[in-house]
Amino acid sequence: MIGSPQKRRIHLTADDELYERLNGELDRVYAEVRSLRVNQHVCWEVQKIIRNNPNLRKPSTFYGWMGNLYAAAMSAAVRRLVDRRKDTVSFVRLLENVKAKPSCVSRKAYKKRCTNPNLPLKYLDKDYDGLIGPVMPHPDPVKIADEIRKLKERTEPLRRFVNEHVAHNAIQQSKSLPTFQELDDAIDMLEALAKRYLHLFRGAVLTLALPTWQYDWKAIFHYP
């Protein structure tokens, strides 16, 4: 009598388990970055519509409301992505985890996870070379630390603005407020890092975080 087949048990290493957790967190991080890029695009497209219509180029409470709401919401979203608390999912936390154990996204693991019968292994090696560096077995923690430092520096004015003006009404408030250009620069850096780590984790090469709209979202402006 033939016994019933037993389910195959797949043993996950500590690196595999960390990768699975961080890969799930990367979904949430990328969703936040993509939302930032979408909201940024919508805001500046609306600004363009206003600039191109002489009838709209006049002082308006609505413009002030829209600008204030945009600055507060977008800065808060950036702040979430650089939050370092252990009970949160953020881009900085993800990077710190990779820095602490870079073997979870090693060259060997990359070739295993991204294997494709239509792609030779030497292609994946070359791809990993472009991401991490020739013959490197895994990302350099020193370089990841530098990414974290640059990200924190780029987003610090926004983090401080949220802490002092949005989430709290600080007694001692900074007199220097972040500019819209600083917000745009932070979004650019977050998007570049998101693309890099999606590539490292999944072999996914993205050119733009904006979606392709299946309808004309500007249609509401076609009517008086």
C-alpha positions as CSV (number, residue, x, y, z in Angstrom):
1,M,0.0,0.0,0.0
2,I,1.4,3.3,-1.0
3,G,1.3,6.0,1.7
4,S,-0.1,9.4,1.0
5,P,2.6,11.9,-0.2
6,Q,3.9,14.2,2.4
7,K,4.2,17.9,1.7
8,R,7.6,19.0,0.8
9,R,9.1,21.2,3.5
10,I,11.2,24.1,2.3
11,H,13.9,25.1,4.8
12,L,14.5,28.8,4.9
13,T,17.8,30.1,6.0
14,A,18.0,33.2,8.3
15,D,19.0,35.2,5.1
16,D,15.9,33.9,3.3
17,E,13.6,34.8,6.2
18,L,15.0,38.3,6.4
19,Y,14.7,38.7,2.6
20,E,11.0,37.6,2.7
21,R,10.2,40.1,5.5
22,L,12.1,43.0,3.8
23,N,10.7,42.2,0.4
24,G,7.2,42.6,1.9
25,E,8.2,45.9,3.5
26,L,9.6,47.0,0.1
27,D,6.0,46.8,-1.3
28,R,4.8,49.2,1.3
29,V,7.8,51.5,0.8
30,Y,7.4,51.6,-2.9
31,A,3.6,52.3,-2.6
32,E,4.4,55.3,-0.5
33,V,7.1,56.6,-3.0
34,R,4.8,56.1,-5.9
35,S,2.0,58.0,-4.1
36,L,4.4,60.8,-3.5
37,R,5.3,60.9,-7.2
38,V,1.6,60.8,-8.3
39,N,0.6,63.6,-5.9
40,Q,3.6,65.7,-7.0
41,H,2.7,65.2,-10.6
42,V,-1.0,66.1,-10.1
43,C,-0.1,69.2,-8.1
44,W,2.4,70.6,-10.6
45,E,0.1,69.8,-13.5
46,V,-2.7,71.8,-11.8
47,Q,-0.3,74.7,-11.2
48,K,0.5,74.6,-15.0
49,I,-3.2,74.8,-15.8
50,I,-3.5,77.9,-13.5
51,R,-0.4,79.6,-15.0
52,N,-1.6,79.1,-18.6
53,N,-5.1,80.6,-17.9
54,P,-5.0,84.4,-17.5
55,N,-8.5,84.3,-15.9
56,L,-7.1,82.2,-13.1
57,R,-4.0,84.2,-12.3
58,K,-5.4,86.1,-9.4
59,P,-5.1,85.8,-5.6
60,S,-7.3,83.0,-4.2
61,T,-7.9,81.4,-0.8
62,F,-8.1,78.1,-2.7
63,Y,-4.5,78.4,-3.9
64,G,-3.3,79.0,-0.4
65,W,-5.3,76.1,1.0
66,M,-4.0,73.8,-1.8
67,G,-0.4,74.8,-1.2
68,N,-0.5,74.4,2.5
69,L,-2.3,71.1,2.3
70,Y,0.2,69.8,-0.3
71,A,3.2,70.9,1.7
72,A,1.9,69.3,5.0
73,A,0.7,66.0,3.5
74,M,3.8,65.5,1.3
75,S,6.3,66.4,4.1
76,A,4.5,64.0,6.5
77,A,4.7,61.2,3.9
78,V,8.4,61.8,3.5
79,R,8.9,61.8,7.3
80,R,7.2,58.4,7.5
81,L,9.7,57.0,5.0
82,V,12.6,58.1,7.1
83,D,11.2,57.1,10.5
84,R,13.7,55.1,12.5
85,R,11.3,53.7,15.2
86,K,11.5,49.9,15.5
87,D,7.7,49.6,15.4
88,T,7.4,51.1,11.9
89,V,8.0,50.2,8.3
90,S,10.1,52.8,6.6
91,F,12.8,53.1,3.9
92,V,15.5,54.0,6.5
93,R,14.6,50.9,8.6
94,L,14.7,48.7,5.5
95,L,18.1,50.1,4.5
96,E,19.4,49.6,8.0
97,N,18.3,46.0,8.0
98,V,20.1,45.4,4.7
99,K,23.2,47.2,6.0
100,A,23.2,44.9,9.1
101,K,22.9,41.7,7.1
102,P,23.7,42.4,3.4
103,S,24.0,38.7,2.7
104,C,20.2,38.5,2.5
105,V,20.6,40.1,-1.0
106,S,23.9,38.5,-2.0
107,R,25.0,37.8,-5.5
108,K,24.3,34.1,-5.1
109,A,20.8,34.8,-3.9
110,Y,20.2,37.3,-6.7
111,K,21.1,34.8,-9.3
112,K,18.9,32.2,-7.6
113,R,15.9,34.5,-7.2
114,C,16.1,36.1,-10.6
115,T,16.9,33.0,-12.6
116,N,15.3,32.8,-16.0
117,P,15.7,30.1,-18.6
118,N,16.0,32.8,-21.3
119,L,18.9,34.5,-19.4
120,P,22.4,33.1,-19.0
121,L,23.8,33.3,-15.5
122,K,26.6,35.5,-16.8
123,Y,24.0,38.1,-17.6
124,L,22.8,38.1,-14.0
125,D,26.4,38.4,-12.8
126,K,26.8,41.4,-15.1
127,D,23.6,42.9,-13.9
128,Y,24.6,42.5,-10.2
129,D,28.0,44.0,-11.1
130,G,26.2,47.1,-12.3
131,L,24.2,47.3,-9.1
132,I,26.8,46.4,-6.5
133,G,30.2,46.3,-8.1
134,P,32.3,43.8,-9.9
135,V,33.0,40.5,-8.0
136,M,31.3,41.9,-4.9
137,P,29.5,39.0,-3.1
138,H,27.0,41.3,-1.5
139,P,26.3,45.1,-1.0
140,D,28.9,47.0,0.9
141,P,27.5,48.1,4.3
142,V,29.7,51.3,4.1
143,K,27.9,52.3,0.9
144,I,24.5,51.6,2.4
145,A,25.4,53.7,5.4
146,D,26.3,56.5,3.0
147,E,22.9,56.1,1.3
148,I,21.2,56.4,4.7
149,R,23.2,59.4,5.6
150,K,22.4,61.2,2.3
151,L,18.7,60.3,2.6
152,K,18.5,61.7,6.1
153,E,20.4,64.9,5.1
154,R,18.1,65.4,2.1
155,T,14.9,64.9,4.1
156,E,15.9,66.6,7.4
157,P,14.3,70.0,6.6
158,L,11.0,68.2,5.9
159,R,11.2,66.0,9.0
160,R,11.8,69.1,11.1
161,F,9.0,71.0,9.5
162,V,6.5,68.2,10.2
163,N,7.7,67.8,13.8
164,E,7.5,71.5,14.5
165,H,4.6,72.7,12.4
166,V,2.4,69.8,11.3
167,A,2.4,67.0,13.9
168,H,3.1,69.5,16.8
169,N,3.0,73.2,17.5
170,A,6.5,73.5,18.8
171,I,7.4,76.3,21.2
172,Q,10.7,76.8,19.5
173,Q,10.0,76.6,15.8
174,S,12.7,76.8,13.1
175,K,12.5,80.1,11.2
176,S,13.8,78.3,8.1
177,L,11.0,76.4,6.3
178,P,11.7,73.9,3.6
179,T,11.1,74.9,0.0
180,F,9.1,73.1,-2.7
181,Q,12.3,72.4,-4.4
182,E,13.7,70.6,-1.3
183,L,10.5,68.5,-1.3
184,D,11.0,67.7,-5.0
185,D,14.6,66.8,-4.4
186,A,13.7,64.5,-1.6
187,I,11.1,62.7,-3.8
188,D,13.7,62.3,-6.5
189,M,16.1,60.6,-4.1
190,L,13.4,58.4,-2.7
191,E,12.3,57.3,-6.1
192,A,15.9,56.6,-7.2
193,L,16.5,54.5,-4.1
194,A,13.2,52.6,-4.6
195,K,14.2,51.7,-8.1
196,R,17.6,50.5,-7.0
197,Y,16.3,48.3,-4.3
198,L,13.5,46.9,-6.3
199,H,16.1,45.9,-8.8
200,L,18.3,44.4,-6.1
201,F,15.5,42.5,-4.5
202,R,13.6,41.4,-7.6
203,G,15.6,42.1,-10.7
204,A,12.8,44.6,-11.6
205,V,14.0,47.5,-13.7
206,L,11.7,50.5,-13.5
207,T,12.0,53.7,-15.5
208,L,9.3,55.7,-13.9
209,A,7.2,55.5,-10.7
210,L,4.2,57.3,-12.3
211,P,1.4,55.0,-13.4
212,T,-0.3,55.2,-16.8
213,W,-3.7,56.7,-16.3
214,Q,-6.5,54.9,-18.1
215,Y,-8.7,58.0,-18.1
216,D,-8.2,61.8,-18.4
217,W,-7.9,62.9,-14.7
218,K,-7.8,66.5,-15.9
219,A,-11.3,66.3,-17.4
220,I,-12.8,68.1,-14.4
221,F,-11.0,71.3,-15.7
222,H,-12.7,71.1,-19.1
223,Y,-15.9,72.5,-17.8
224,P,-16.8,75.9,-16.2
